[in-house]
Amino acid sequence: MPRTFKEKLLSDDFLVTAEITPPKGTDLSEALGDAEILRGLADALNVTDNQRAVMRMSPLAVSKALLDNGHEVIMQLTCRDRNRLALQSDVLAAYSLGVRNISVMSGDHTTKGDHPRARPVFDIDSVQLLGAIRKMKEGFDLSGNEIGGLPDLTVGAVSNTDLSKPMQLLKLRKKIKMGAEFIQTQAVYDTGQFQTFMEHIVDMDVPVIAGVIPLKSAKMARSMNENIPGIKVPPEMIDSMENAKDPAWEGLSICAQTIRELKGLCRGVHVMPIGSHSRTPELLEMAGIRKEK
């Protein structure tokens, strides 16, 4: 029998997770196509939840479709769009449909997305949601009422790696205390900074899966520096992209080198392409951690 994501977390494997974006509409063909590209390469597929506050299909529906096609999923769940009733309801629904892994996060504010007038919820934050899921795994809802059937989930959380923000490290410690069994990070470009981050959290004893986003252009790199908190693309990488004859190939090469350096520092990588996963197999082979099919 194939090993589950939880079993792989408990092993010494260098893991690969990858992001699948639900459609803005009802056509699942692109999401399912991306998942098929990753079959045999990724250990689990993260299904995003209205990523960047852009309205898309529910991650619950997409997770079910991926499960039906034989993929292991990590369903993301954000606190931005639901109160504690809806969050707990979706946790139970996900488990009943076969989801066994969930990653929780607060979520980008609605003003950053395509419905800027939407009212954000944030009834509870990601630490409190982790606590709620832990209680549910023990047989009780957040108000202490018994529930029938325990959602035996593997639960993760997210973190950036910016040590200049000590409150982020404090929150990460709280997430682990509340039951986070793995951490997926914001995109890493400076592996030296990431190594320092890992040294700061060595006592936390939790598998860390480092995020990677292949760059496509110098403009993209600058935009990420300006608009995404916690991401810092070093100037030399931007210069390399600027001077490259084929910026997309250069971005892939830089990302592959980053993955090679990360292999000795953490438990895996989380691939988040801008667009499709058409070049992810090539990236993983260049990095020396997977062979293209």
Order of alpha helices (4+ residues) and beta strands (2+ residues): alpha-beta-alpha-beta-alpha-beta-alpha-beta-alpha-beta-alpha-beta-alpha-beta-alpha-alpha-alpha-beta-alpha
